[in-house]
Amino acid sequence: MSRRPDLVDSRSIRSDFEAIGNDFKSVIHQYKKDRQTI
């Protein structure tokens, strides 16, 4: 773990990107649902 800090950093950065991507997908999904109801 302490030998490869770059590996840990890249993994945490990737999980951050995944969280942002999931938020973005849910926002787009909600937006499409709102557009359909109008």
Secondary structure, DSSP 8 states (H G I E B T S, - for coil): --S-HHHHHHHHHHHHHHHHHHHHHHHHHHHHHHHHH-
